[in-house]
Each structure stands twice: as structure tokens, then as C-alpha cells.
Amino acid sequence: MKQSRTMSLLESLTNVAVGYGIAVITQIVVFPLFGLTTTLSENMMMGAIFTVVSIARSFTLRRFFEALRLQDEGSE
């Protein structure tokens, strides 16, 4: 069965929210191990930047592989 557009959107939003939370928590735990001190606000901003970069990366790779799929279909 095919996933509805609404469920696809919900899945994507959940994925981004969970990824953001994991990024912030990871920074809070890992940065002090390397002697880096940051505020919660700074961690949240860095998490947001990493999240935007991750979304751009994911979108770019998805479009690249879709282009490969279409190219492969055309050669059959």
C-alpha cells in the first residue's frame, strides 16, 4: 500500500524534529569531552544549522538518485 502525502509529511517532520533533538543532546554531551563550552541557546542554534544542512543533503541525494533511476529506466 502506498503512503499518503499527509503521512509522508508527518514522517518527514517527525524525522527532522527527532534529528534536531538528537543533535542538540549530542552536542551537550560531547562538546565538554573536547573542552568546548556552549550555552543551551548556542547548542540549539548549531543544531538548527546542522538540521538545515542535513535536509539539504538528503534532498540533493534523493533528487540525484531519482535522476539515476529515470536515466536507468530510459535505457531499458
mmJSON file of the N, C-alpha and C atoms, coordinates in Angstrom:
{"data_MODEL":{"atom_site":{
"group_PDB":["ATOM","ATOM","ATOM","ATOM","ATOM","ATOM","ATOM","ATOM","ATOM","ATOM","ATOM","ATOM","ATOM","ATOM","ATOM","ATOM","ATOM","ATOM","ATOM","ATOM","ATOM","ATOM","ATOM","ATOM","ATOM","ATOM","ATOM","ATOM","ATOM","ATOM","ATOM","ATOM","ATOM","ATOM","ATOM","ATOM","ATOM","ATOM","ATOM","ATOM","ATOM","ATOM","ATOM","ATOM","ATOM","ATOM","ATOM","ATOM","ATOM","ATOM","ATOM","ATOM","ATOM","ATOM","ATOM","ATOM","ATOM","ATOM","ATOM","ATOM","ATOM","ATOM","ATOM","ATOM","ATOM","ATOM","ATOM","ATOM","ATOM","ATOM","ATOM","ATOM","ATOM","ATOM","ATOM","ATOM","ATOM","ATOM","ATOM","ATOM","ATOM","ATOM","ATOM","ATOM","ATOM","ATOM","ATOM","ATOM","ATOM","ATOM","ATOM","ATOM","ATOM","ATOM","ATOM","ATOM","ATOM","ATOM","ATOM","ATOM","ATOM","ATOM","ATOM","ATOM","ATOM","ATOM","ATOM","ATOM","ATOM","ATOM","ATOM","ATOM","ATOM","ATOM","ATOM","ATOM","ATOM","ATOM","ATOM","ATOM","ATOM","ATOM","ATOM","ATOM","ATOM","ATOM","ATOM","ATOM","ATOM","ATOM","ATOM","ATOM","ATOM","ATOM","ATOM","ATOM","ATOM","ATOM","ATOM","ATOM","ATOM","ATOM","ATOM","ATOM","ATOM","ATOM","ATOM","ATOM","ATOM","ATOM","ATOM","ATOM","ATOM","ATOM","ATOM","ATOM","ATOM","ATOM","ATOM","ATOM","ATOM","ATOM","ATOM","ATOM","ATOM","ATOM","ATOM","ATOM","ATOM","ATOM","ATOM","ATOM","ATOM","ATOM","ATOM","ATOM","ATOM","ATOM","ATOM","ATOM","ATOM","ATOM","ATOM","ATOM","ATOM","ATOM","ATOM","ATOM","ATOM","ATOM","ATOM","ATOM","ATOM","ATOM","ATOM","ATOM","ATOM","ATOM","ATOM","ATOM","ATOM","ATOM","ATOM","ATOM","ATOM","ATOM","ATOM","ATOM","ATOM","ATOM","ATOM","ATOM","ATOM","ATOM","ATOM","ATOM","ATOM","ATOM","ATOM","ATOM","ATOM","ATOM","ATOM","ATOM","ATOM","ATOM","ATOM","ATOM"],
"id":[1,2,3,4,5,6,7,8,9,10,11,12,13,14,15,16,17,18,19,20,21,22,23,24,25,26,27,28,29,30,31,32,33,34,35,36,37,38,39,40,41,42,43,44,45,46,47,48,49,50,51,52,53,54,55,56,57,58,59,60,61,62,63,64,65,66,67,68,69,70,71,72,73,74,75,76,77,78,79,80,81,82,83,84,85,86,87,88,89,90,91,92,93,94,95,96,97,98,99,100,101,102,103,104,105,106,107,108,109,110,111,112,113,114,115,116,117,118,119,120,121,122,123,124,125,126,127,128,129,130,131,132,133,134,135,136,137,138,139,140,141,142,143,144,145,146,147,148,149,150,151,152,153,154,155,156,157,158,159,160,161,162,163,164,165,166,167,168,169,170,171,172,173,174,175,176,177,178,179,180,181,182,183,184,185,186,187,188,189,190,191,192,193,194,195,196,197,198,199,200,201,202,203,204,205,206,207,208,209,210,211,212,213,214,215,216,217,218,219,220,221,222,223,224,225,226,227,228],
"type_symbol":["N","C","C","N","C","C","N","C","C","N","C","C","N","C","C","N","C","C","N","C","C","N","C","C","N","C","C","N","C","C","N","C","C","N","C","C","N","C","C","N","C","C","N","C","C","N","C","C","N","C","C","N","C","C","N","C","C","N","C","C","N","C","C","N","C","C","N","C","C","N","C","C","N","C","C","N","C","C","N","C","C","N","C","C","N","C","C","N","C","C","N","C","C","N","C","C","N","C","C","N","C","C","N","C","C","N","C","C","N","C","C","N","C","C","N","C","C","N","C","C","N","C","C","N","C","C","N","C","C","N","C","C","N","C","C","N","C","C","N","C","C","N","C","C","N","C","C","N","C","C","N","C","C","N","C","C","N","C","C","N","C","C","N","C","C","N","C","C","N","C","C","N","C","C","N","C","C","N","C","C","N","C","C","N","C","C","N","C","C","N","C","C","N","C","C","N","C","C","N","C","C","N","C","C","N","C","C","N","C","C","N","C","C","N","C","C","N","C","C","N","C","C","N","C","C","N","C","C"],
"label_atom_id":["N","CA","C","N","CA","C","N","CA","C","N","CA","C","N","CA","C","N","CA","C","N","CA","C","N","CA","C","N","CA","C","N","CA","C","N","CA","C","N","CA","C","N","CA","C","N","CA","C","N","CA","C","N","CA","C","N","CA","C","N","CA","C","N","CA","C","N","CA","C","N","CA","C","N","CA","C","N","CA","C","N","CA","C","N","CA","C","N","CA","C","N","CA","C","N","CA","C","N","CA","C","N","CA","C","N","CA","C","N","CA","C","N","CA","C","N","CA","C","N","CA","C","N","CA","C","N","CA","C","N","CA","C","N","CA","C","N","CA","C","N","CA","C","N","CA","C","N","CA","C","N","CA","C","N","CA","C","N","CA","C","N","CA","C","N","CA","C","N","CA","C","N","CA","C","N","CA","C","N","CA","C","N","CA","C","N","CA","C","N","CA","C","N","CA","C","N","CA","C","N","CA","C","N","CA","C","N","CA","C","N","CA","C","N","CA","C","N","CA","C","N","CA","C","N","CA","C","N","CA","C","N","CA","C","N","CA","C","N","CA","C","N","CA","C","N","CA","C","N","CA","C","N","CA","C","N","CA","C","N","CA","C","N","CA","C"],
"label_alt_id":[null,null,null,null,null,null,null,null,null,null,null,null,null,null,null,null,null,null,null,null,null,null,null,null,null,null,null,null,null,null,null,null,null,null,null,null,null,null,null,null,null,null,null,null,null,null,null,null,null,null,null,null,null,null,null,null,null,null,null,null,null,null,null,null,null,null,null,null,null,null,null,null,null,null,null,null,null,null,null,null,null,null,null,null,null,null,null,null,null,null,null,null,null,null,null,null,null,null,null,null,null,null,null,null,null,null,null,null,null,null,null,null,null,null,null,null,null,null,null,null,null,null,null,null,null,null,null,null,null,null,null,null,null,null,null,null,null,null,null,null,null,null,null,null,null,null,null,null,null,null,null,null,null,null,null,null,null,null,null,null,null,null,null,null,null,null,null,null,null,null,null,null,null,null,null,null,null,null,null,null,null,null,null,null,null,null,null,null,null,null,null,null,null,null,null,null,null,null,null,null,null,null,null,null,null,null,null,null,null,null,null,null,null,null,null,null,null,null,null,null,null,null,null,null,null,null,null,null],
"label_comp_id":["MET","MET","MET","LYS","LYS","LYS","GLN","GLN","GLN","SER","SER","SER","ARG","ARG","ARG","THR","THR","THR","MET","MET","MET","SER","SER","SER","LEU","LEU","LEU","LEU","LEU","LEU","GLU","GLU","GLU","SER","SER","SER","LEU","LEU","LEU","THR","THR","THR","ASN","ASN","ASN","VAL","VAL","VAL","ALA","ALA","ALA","VAL","VAL","VAL","GLY","GLY","GLY","TYR","TYR","TYR","GLY","GLY","GLY","ILE","ILE","ILE","ALA","ALA","ALA","VAL","VAL","VAL","ILE","ILE","ILE","THR","THR","THR","GLN","GLN","GLN","ILE","ILE","ILE","VAL","VAL","VAL","VAL","VAL","VAL","PHE","PHE","PHE","PRO","PRO","PRO","LEU","LEU","LEU","PHE","PHE","PHE","GLY","GLY","GLY","LEU","LEU","LEU","THR","THR","THR","THR","THR","THR","THR","THR","THR","LEU","LEU","LEU","SER","SER","SER","GLU","GLU","GLU","ASN","ASN","ASN","MET","MET","MET","MET","MET","MET","MET","MET","MET","GLY","GLY","GLY","ALA","ALA","ALA","ILE","ILE","ILE","PHE","PHE","PHE","THR","THR","THR","VAL","VAL","VAL","VAL","VAL","VAL","SER","SER","SER","ILE","ILE","ILE","ALA","ALA","ALA","ARG","ARG","ARG","SER","SER","SER","PHE","PHE","PHE","THR","THR","THR","LEU","LEU","LEU","ARG","ARG","ARG","ARG","ARG","ARG","PHE","PHE","PHE","PHE","PHE","PHE","GLU","GLU","GLU","ALA","ALA","ALA","LEU","LEU","LEU","ARG","ARG","ARG","LEU","LEU","LEU","GLN","GLN","GLN","ASP","ASP","ASP","GLU","GLU","GLU","GLY","GLY","GLY","SER","SER","SER","GLU","GLU","GLU"],
"label_asym_id":["A","A","A","A","A","A","A","A","A","A","A","A","A","A","A","A","A","A","A","A","A","A","A","A","A","A","A","A","A","A","A","A","A","A","A","A","A","A","A","A","A","A","A","A","A","A","A","A","A","A","A","A","A","A","A","A","A","A","A","A","A","A","A","A","A","A","A","A","A","A","A","A","A","A","A","A","A","A","A","A","A","A","A","A","A","A","A","A","A","A","A","A","A","A","A","A","A","A","A","A","A","A","A","A","A","A","A","A","A","A","A","A","A","A","A","A","A","A","A","A","A","A","A","A","A","A","A","A","A","A","A","A","A","A","A","A","A","A","A","A","A","A","A","A","A","A","A","A","A","A","A","A","A","A","A","A","A","A","A","A","A","A","A","A","A","A","A","A","A","A","A","A","A","A","A","A","A","A","A","A","A","A","A","A","A","A","A","A","A","A","A","A","A","A","A","A","A","A","A","A","A","A","A","A","A","A","A","A","A","A","A","A","A","A","A","A","A","A","A","A","A","A","A","A","A","A","A","A"],
"label_entity_id":["1","1","1","1","1","1","1","1","1","1","1","1","1","1","1","1","1","1","1","1","1","1","1","1","1","1","1","1","1","1","1","1","1","1","1","1","1","1","1","1","1","1","1","1","1","1","1","1","1","1","1","1","1","1","1","1","1","1","1","1","1","1","1","1","1","1","1","1","1","1","1","1","1","1","1","1","1","1","1","1","1","1","1","1","1","1","1","1","1","1","1","1","1","1","1","1","1","1","1","1","1","1","1","1","1","1","1","1","1","1","1","1","1","1","1","1","1","1","1","1","1","1","1","1","1","1","1","1","1","1","1","1","1","1","1","1","1","1","1","1","1","1","1","1","1","1","1","1","1","1","1","1","1","1","1","1","1","1","1","1","1","1","1","1","1","1","1","1","1","1","1","1","1","1","1","1","1","1","1","1","1","1","1","1","1","1","1","1","1","1","1","1","1","1","1","1","1","1","1","1","1","1","1","1","1","1","1","1","1","1","1","1","1","1","1","1","1","1","1","1","1","1","1","1","1","1","1","1"],
"label_seq_id":[1,1,1,2,2,2,3,3,3,4,4,4,5,5,5,6,6,6,7,7,7,8,8,8,9,9,9,10,10,10,11,11,11,12,12,12,13,13,13,14,14,14,15,15,15,16,16,16,17,17,17,18,18,18,19,19,19,20,20,20,21,21,21,22,22,22,23,23,23,24,24,24,25,25,25,26,26,26,27,27,27,28,28,28,29,29,29,30,30,30,31,31,31,32,32,32,33,33,33,34,34,34,35,35,35,36,36,36,37,37,37,38,38,38,39,39,39,40,40,40,41,41,41,42,42,42,43,43,43,44,44,44,45,45,45,46,46,46,47,47,47,48,48,48,49,49,49,50,50,50,51,51,51,52,52,52,53,53,53,54,54,54,55,55,55,56,56,56,57,57,57,58,58,58,59,59,59,60,60,60,61,61,61,62,62,62,63,63,63,64,64,64,65,65,65,66,66,66,67,67,67,68,68,68,69,69,69,70,70,70,71,71,71,72,72,72,73,73,73,74,74,74,75,75,75,76,76,76],
"pdbx_PDB_ins_code":[null,null,null,null,null,null,null,null,null,null,null,null,null,null,null,null,null,null,null,null,null,null,null,null,null,null,null,null,null,null,null,null,null,null,null,null,null,null,null,null,null,null,null,null,null,null,null,null,null,null,null,null,null,null,null,null,null,null,null,null,null,null,null,null,null,null,null,null,null,null,null,null,null,null,null,null,null,null,null,null,null,null,null,null,null,null,null,null,null,null,null,null,null,null,null,null,null,null,null,null,null,null,null,null,null,null,null,null,null,null,null,null,null,null,null,null,null,null,null,null,null,null,null,null,null,null,null,null,null,null,null,null,null,null,null,null,null,null,null,null,null,null,null,null,null,null,null,null,null,null,null,null,null,null,null,null,null,null,null,null,null,null,null,null,null,null,null,null,null,null,null,null,null,null,null,null,null,null,null,null,null,null,null,null,null,null,null,null,null,null,null,null,null,null,null,null,null,null,null,null,null,null,null,null,null,null,null,null,null,null,null,null,null,null,null,null,null,null,null,null,null,null,null,null,null,null,null,null],
"Cartn_x":[0.842,0.0,0.892,0.504,1.261,0.966,2.003,1.843,1.179,0.227,-0.452,0.51,0.178,1.006,1.042,-0.086,-0.149,0.784,0.771,1.647,3.111,3.397,4.766,5.261,4.404,4.761,4.974,4.083,4.211,5.499,5.827,7.065,8.281,8.279,9.401,9.569,8.477,8.54,9.026,8.553,8.995,10.479,10.924,12.337,13.207,12.793,13.559,13.561,12.418,12.33,13.189,13.122,13.928,15.415,15.774,17.17,17.698,16.892,17.283,17.527,16.599,16.748,18.0,18.246,19.44,20.707,20.712,21.886,22.181,21.162,21.363,21.845,21.209,21.61,23.035,23.368,24.72,25.752,25.469,26.387,26.569,25.486,25.55,26.434,26.367,27.145,28.584,28.779,30.096,31.003,30.474,31.328,32.209,31.663,32.522,33.676,33.488,34.559,35.769,35.543,36.609,36.97,36.494,36.809,36.04,34.972,34.166,32.992,32.816,31.677,30.747,29.499,28.485,27.233,26.451,25.18,24.115,23.005,21.896,21.449,21.402,20.997,21.956,23.255,24.242,24.089,23.856,23.636,22.402,21.35,20.118,20.333,21.105,21.377,22.234,23.275,24.11,23.294,22.422,21.553,20.667,20.16,19.325,20.131,21.369,22.222,22.498,22.866,23.127,21.878,20.709,19.457,19.19,19.398,19.201,20.168,21.427,22.422,22.002,21.509,21.072,19.892,18.945,17.792,18.256,19.159,19.674,20.413,21.221,21.955,20.994,20.026,19.058,18.28,17.828,17.075,17.932,19.173,20.07,20.338,20.615,20.865,19.613,18.455,17.206,16.953,17.17,16.969,17.991,19.251,20.298,19.929,19.492,19.147,17.869,16.969,15.779,16.191,17.135,17.638,18.314,19.077,19.708,18.653,17.602,16.521,15.854,15.568,14.921,15.841,17.122,18.094,18.154,18.13,18.182,16.92,15.764,14.503,14.536,15.121,15.174,16.086,17.048,17.983,17.469,16.368,15.824,14.959],
"Cartn_y":[-1.174,0.0,1.244,2.237,3.481,4.404,5.101,6.041,7.324,7.849,9.086,10.272,11.353,12.569,13.115,13.056,13.55,12.755,11.441,10.609,10.808,11.022,11.305,12.602,13.631,14.904,14.719,14.0,13.747,12.992,12.008,11.249,12.158,13.002,13.912,14.905,15.492,16.446,15.783,14.562,13.819,13.51,13.097,12.79,14.015,15.183,16.411,16.791,16.712,17.081,16.167,14.87,13.914,14.14,14.36,14.623,15.868,16.916,18.16,17.897,17.2,16.889,16.066,15.076,14.239,15.075,15.974,16.826,17.686,18.316,19.199,18.392,17.27,16.439,15.916,15.497,15.008,16.1,17.309,18.429,18.7,18.683,18.944,17.903,16.663,15.579,15.569,15.744,15.544,16.769,17.956,19.146,19.254,19.046,19.133,18.111,16.98,15.989,16.523,17.537,18.155,19.548,19.856,21.131,22.308,22.048,23.118,23.438,24.7,25.101,25.973,25.615,26.367,26.476,27.489,27.648,26.794,26.608,25.873,26.575,27.901,28.673,28.43,28.422,28.159,26.735,25.772,24.391,24.282,24.997,24.957,25.587,26.673,27.324,26.411,25.81,24.889,23.685,23.181,22.077,22.448,23.682,24.161,24.223,24.708,24.789,23.388,22.467,21.086,20.459,20.791,20.247,20.758,22.048,22.619,21.974,21.805,21.159,19.722,19.018,17.632,17.537,18.454,18.461,18.713,19.667,19.967,18.765,18.108,16.924,15.82,15.561,14.498,14.778,16.01,16.385,16.223,16.702,16.624,15.177,14.334,12.917,12.222,12.57,11.967,12.325,13.597,14.03,13.39,13.252,12.617,11.17,10.431,9.033,8.89,9.836,9.822,10.039,10.958,11.189,9.938,9.252,7.995,6.946,6.878,5.914,6.196,7.468,7.85,7.569,7.834,7.57,6.062,5.27,3.814,3.298,3.859,3.461,3.778,4.895,5.322,4.44,3.768,2.943,1.515,1.197,-0.174,-0.314],
"Cartn_z":[0.0,0.0,0.0,-0.756,-0.891,0.293,0.78,1.88,1.383,2.164,1.762,1.883,1.182,1.25,2.677,3.361,4.739,5.645,5.513,6.332,5.948,4.669,4.242,4.881,4.883,5.504,7.005,7.659,9.092,9.401,8.584,8.77,8.61,7.599,7.361,8.506,8.958,10.063,11.351,11.609,12.787,12.693,11.516,11.305,11.58,11.092,11.295,12.779,13.438,14.85,15.72,15.466,16.235,15.961,14.706,14.355,15.038,15.091,15.767,17.254,17.884,19.31,19.589,18.75,18.911,18.724,17.75,17.514,18.739,19.302,20.456,21.661,21.934,23.075,22.891,21.672,21.393,21.646,21.191,21.41,22.9,23.659,25.096,25.788,25.33,25.932,25.424,24.11,23.502,23.607,23.428,23.423,24.668,25.881,27.071,27.076,26.432,26.359,25.603,24.756,23.978,24.512,25.711,26.332,25.754,25.041,24.445,25.366,25.652,26.479,25.644,25.652,24.906,25.762,25.483,26.178,25.486,26.153,25.544,24.264,24.304,23.124,21.951,22.232,21.176,20.628,21.532,21.085,20.206,20.567,19.78,18.4,18.334,17.05,16.177,16.755,15.977,15.514,16.374,15.988,14.812,14.819,13.708,12.412,12.503,11.312,10.772,11.669,11.24,10.616,11.165,10.641,9.228,8.99,7.649,6.66,7.061,6.194,5.899,6.902,6.721,5.756,5.875,4.966,3.539,3.36,2.016,1.443,2.271,1.823,1.41,2.249,1.975,0.692,0.525,-0.669,-1.921,-1.859,-3.011,-3.407,-2.431,-2.727,-3.267,-2.704,-3.175,-4.633,-4.993,-6.371,-7.304,-6.838,-7.631,-7.944,-6.925,-7.158,-7.986,-7.879,-8.734,-10.187,-10.426,-11.795,-12.335,-11.481,-11.921,-12.274,-11.447,-11.696,-13.04,-13.298,-14.551,-15.742,-15.572,-16.634,-16.911,-15.853,-15.99,-16.687,-16.338,-16.979,-18.467,-18.833,-20.218,-21.065,-20.431,-21.192,-21.391,-20.757,-20.887,-22.115],
"occupancy":[1.0,1.0,1.0,1.0,1.0,1.0,1.0,1.0,1.0,1.0,1.0,1.0,1.0,1.0,1.0,1.0,1.0,1.0,1.0,1.0,1.0,1.0,1.0,1.0,1.0,1.0,1.0,1.0,1.0,1.0,1.0,1.0,1.0,1.0,1.0,1.0,1.0,1.0,1.0,1.0,1.0,1.0,1.0,1.0,1.0,1.0,1.0,1.0,1.0,1.0,1.0,1.0,1.0,1.0,1.0,1.0,1.0,1.0,1.0,1.0,1.0,1.0,1.0,1.0,1.0,1.0,1.0,1.0,1.0,1.0,1.0,1.0,1.0,1.0,1.0,1.0,1.0,1.0,1.0,1.0,1.0,1.0,1.0,1.0,1.0,1.0,1.0,1.0,1.0,1.0,1.0,1.0,1.0,1.0,1.0,1.0,1.0,1.0,1.0,1.0,1.0,1.0,1.0,1.0,1.0,1.0,1.0,1.0,1.0,1.0,1.0,1.0,1.0,1.0,1.0,1.0,1.0,1.0,1.0,1.0,1.0,1.0,1.0,1.0,1.0,1.0,1.0,1.0,1.0,1.0,1.0,1.0,1.0,1.0,1.0,1.0,1.0,1.0,1.0,1.0,1.0,1.0,1.0,1.0,1.0,1.0,1.0,1.0,1.0,1.0,1.0,1.0,1.0,1.0,1.0,1.0,1.0,1.0,1.0,1.0,1.0,1.0,1.0,1.0,1.0,1.0,1.0,1.0,1.0,1.0,1.0,1.0,1.0,1.0,1.0,1.0,1.0,1.0,1.0,1.0,1.0,1.0,1.0,1.0,1.0,1.0,1.0,1.0,1.0,1.0,1.0,1.0,1.0,1.0,1.0,1.0,1.0,1.0,1.0,1.0,1.0,1.0,1.0,1.0,1.0,1.0,1.0,1.0,1.0,1.0,1.0,1.0,1.0,1.0,1.0,1.0,1.0,1.0,1.0,1.0,1.0,1.0,1.0,1.0,1.0,1.0,1.0,1.0],
"B_iso_or_equiv":[0.0,0.0,0.0,0.0,0.0,0.0,0.0,0.0,0.0,0.0,0.0,0.0,0.0,0.0,0.0,0.0,0.0,0.0,0.0,0.0,0.0,0.0,0.0,0.0,0.0,0.0,0.0,0.0,0.0,0.0,0.0,0.0,0.0,0.0,0.0,0.0,0.0,0.0,0.0,0.0,0.0,0.0,0.0,0.0,0.0,0.0,0.0,0.0,0.0,0.0,0.0,0.0,0.0,0.0,0.0,0.0,0.0,0.0,0.0,0.0,0.0,0.0,0.0,0.0,0.0,0.0,0.0,0.0,0.0,0.0,0.0,0.0,0.0,0.0,0.0,0.0,0.0,0.0,0.0,0.0,0.0,0.0,0.0,0.0,0.0,0.0,0.0,0.0,0.0,0.0,0.0,0.0,0.0,0.0,0.0,0.0,0.0,0.0,0.0,0.0,0.0,0.0,0.0,0.0,0.0,0.0,0.0,0.0,0.0,0.0,0.0,0.0,0.0,0.0,0.0,0.0,0.0,0.0,0.0,0.0,0.0,0.0,0.0,0.0,0.0,0.0,0.0,0.0,0.0,0.0,0.0,0.0,0.0,0.0,0.0,0.0,0.0,0.0,0.0,0.0,0.0,0.0,0.0,0.0,0.0,0.0,0.0,0.0,0.0,0.0,0.0,0.0,0.0,0.0,0.0,0.0,0.0,0.0,0.0,0.0,0.0,0.0,0.0,0.0,0.0,0.0,0.0,0.0,0.0,0.0,0.0,0.0,0.0,0.0,0.0,0.0,0.0,0.0,0.0,0.0,0.0,0.0,0.0,0.0,0.0,0.0,0.0,0.0,0.0,0.0,0.0,0.0,0.0,0.0,0.0,0.0,0.0,0.0,0.0,0.0,0.0,0.0,0.0,0.0,0.0,0.0,0.0,0.0,0.0,0.0,0.0,0.0,0.0,0.0,0.0,0.0,0.0,0.0,0.0,0.0,0.0,0.0,0.0,0.0,0.0,0.0,0.0,0.0],
"pdbx_formal_charge":[null,null,null,null,null,null,null,null,null,null,null,null,null,null,null,null,null,null,null,null,null,null,null,null,null,null,null,null,null,null,null,null,null,null,null,null,null,null,null,null,null,null,null,null,null,null,null,null,null,null,null,null,null,null,null,null,null,null,null,null,null,null,null,null,null,null,null,null,null,null,null,null,null,null,null,null,null,null,null,null,null,null,null,null,null,null,null,null,null,null,null,null,null,null,null,null,null,null,null,null,null,null,null,null,null,null,null,null,null,null,null,null,null,null,null,null,null,null,null,null,null,null,null,null,null,null,null,null,null,null,null,null,null,null,null,null,null,null,null,null,null,null,null,null,null,null,null,null,null,null,null,null,null,null,null,null,null,null,null,null,null,null,null,null,null,null,null,null,null,null,null,null,null,null,null,null,null,null,null,null,null,null,null,null,null,null,null,null,null,null,null,null,null,null,null,null,null,null,null,null,null,null,null,null,null,null,null,null,null,null,null,null,null,null,null,null,null,null,null,null,null,null,null,null,null,null,null,null],
"auth_seq_id":[1,1,1,2,2,2,3,3,3,4,4,4,5,5,5,6,6,6,7,7,7,8,8,8,9,9,9,10,10,10,11,11,11,12,12,12,13,13,13,14,14,14,15,15,15,16,16,16,17,17,17,18,18,18,19,19,19,20,20,20,21,21,21,22,22,22,23,23,23,24,24,24,25,25,25,26,26,26,27,27,27,28,28,28,29,29,29,30,30,30,31,31,31,32,32,32,33,33,33,34,34,34,35,35,35,36,36,36,37,37,37,38,38,38,39,39,39,40,40,40,41,41,41,42,42,42,43,43,43,44,44,44,45,45,45,46,46,46,47,47,47,48,48,48,49,49,49,50,50,50,51,51,51,52,52,52,53,53,53,54,54,54,55,55,55,56,56,56,57,57,57,58,58,58,59,59,59,60,60,60,61,61,61,62,62,62,63,63,63,64,64,64,65,65,65,66,66,66,67,67,67,68,68,68,69,69,69,70,70,70,71,71,71,72,72,72,73,73,73,74,74,74,75,75,75,76,76,76],
"auth_comp_id":["MET","MET","MET","LYS","LYS","LYS","GLN","GLN","GLN","SER","SER","SER","ARG","ARG","ARG","THR","THR","THR","MET","MET","MET","SER","SER","SER","LEU","LEU","LEU","LEU","LEU","LEU","GLU","GLU","GLU","SER","SER","SER","LEU","LEU","LEU","THR","THR","THR","ASN","ASN","ASN","VAL","VAL","VAL","ALA","ALA","ALA","VAL","VAL","VAL","GLY","GLY","GLY","TYR","TYR","TYR","GLY","GLY","GLY","ILE","ILE","ILE","ALA","ALA","ALA","VAL","VAL","VAL","ILE","ILE","ILE","THR","THR","THR","GLN","GLN","GLN","ILE","ILE","ILE","VAL","VAL","VAL","VAL","VAL","VAL","PHE","PHE","PHE","PRO","PRO","PRO","LEU","LEU","LEU","PHE","PHE","PHE","GLY","GLY","GLY","LEU","LEU","LEU","THR","THR","THR","THR","THR","THR","THR","THR","THR","LEU","LEU","LEU","SER","SER","SER","GLU","GLU","GLU","ASN","ASN","ASN","MET","MET","MET","MET","MET","MET","MET","MET","MET","GLY","GLY","GLY","ALA","ALA","ALA","ILE","ILE","ILE","PHE","PHE","PHE","THR","THR","THR","VAL","VAL","VAL","VAL","VAL","VAL","SER","SER","SER","ILE","ILE","ILE","ALA","ALA","ALA","ARG","ARG","ARG","SER","SER","SER","PHE","PHE","PHE","THR","THR","THR","LEU","LEU","LEU","ARG","ARG","ARG","ARG","ARG","ARG","PHE","PHE","PHE","PHE","PHE","PHE","GLU","GLU","GLU","ALA","ALA","ALA","LEU","LEU","LEU","ARG","ARG","ARG","LEU","LEU","LEU","GLN","GLN","GLN","ASP","ASP","ASP","GLU","GLU","GLU","GLY","GLY","GLY","SER","SER","SER","GLU","GLU","GLU"],
"auth_asym_id":["A","A","A","A","A","A","A","A","A","A","A","A","A","A","A","A","A","A","A","A","A","A","A","A","A","A","A","A","A","A","A","A","A","A","A","A","A","A","A","A","A","A","A","A","A","A","A","A","A","A","A","A","A","A","A","A","A","A","A","A","A","A","A","A","A","A","A","A","A","A","A","A","A","A","A","A","A","A","A","A","A","A","A","A","A","A","A","A","A","A","A","A","A","A","A","A","A","A","A","A","A","A","A","A","A","A","A","A","A","A","A","A","A","A","A","A","A","A","A","A","A","A","A","A","A","A","A","A","A","A","A","A","A","A","A","A","A","A","A","A","A","A","A","A","A","A","A","A","A","A","A","A","A","A","A","A","A","A","A","A","A","A","A","A","A","A","A","A","A","A","A","A","A","A","A","A","A","A","A","A","A","A","A","A","A","A","A","A","A","A","A","A","A","A","A","A","A","A","A","A","A","A","A","A","A","A","A","A","A","A","A","A","A","A","A","A","A","A","A","A","A","A","A","A","A","A","A","A"],
"auth_atom_id":["N","CA","C","N","CA","C","N","CA","C","N","CA","C","N","CA","C","N","CA","C","N","CA","C","N","CA","C","N","CA","C","N","CA","C","N","CA","C","N","CA","C","N","CA","C","N","CA","C","N","CA","C","N","CA","C","N","CA","C","N","CA","C","N","CA","C","N","CA","C","N","CA","C","N","CA","C","N","CA","C","N","CA","C","N","CA","C","N","CA","C","N","CA","C","N","CA","C","N","CA","C","N","CA","C","N","CA","C","N","CA","C","N","CA","C","N","CA","C","N","CA","C","N","CA","C","N","CA","C","N","CA","C","N","CA","C","N","CA","C","N","CA","C","N","CA","C","N","CA","C","N","CA","C","N","CA","C","N","CA","C","N","CA","C","N","CA","C","N","CA","C","N","CA","C","N","CA","C","N","CA","C","N","CA","C","N","CA","C","N","CA","C","N","CA","C","N","CA","C","N","CA","C","N","CA","C","N","CA","C","N","CA","C","N","CA","C","N","CA","C","N","CA","C","N","CA","C","N","CA","C","N","CA","C","N","CA","C","N","CA","C","N","CA","C","N","CA","C","N","CA","C","N","CA","C","N","CA","C","N","CA","C","N","CA","C"],
"pdbx_PDB_model_num":[1,1,1,1,1,1,1,1,1,1,1,1,1,1,1,1,1,1,1,1,1,1,1,1,1,1,1,1,1,1,1,1,1,1,1,1,1,1,1,1,1,1,1,1,1,1,1,1,1,1,1,1,1,1,1,1,1,1,1,1,1,1,1,1,1,1,1,1,1,1,1,1,1,1,1,1,1,1,1,1,1,1,1,1,1,1,1,1,1,1,1,1,1,1,1,1,1,1,1,1,1,1,1,1,1,1,1,1,1,1,1,1,1,1,1,1,1,1,1,1,1,1,1,1,1,1,1,1,1,1,1,1,1,1,1,1,1,1,1,1,1,1,1,1,1,1,1,1,1,1,1,1,1,1,1,1,1,1,1,1,1,1,1,1,1,1,1,1,1,1,1,1,1,1,1,1,1,1,1,1,1,1,1,1,1,1,1,1,1,1,1,1,1,1,1,1,1,1,1,1,1,1,1,1,1,1,1,1,1,1,1,1,1,1,1,1,1,1,1,1,1,1,1,1,1,1,1,1]
}}}
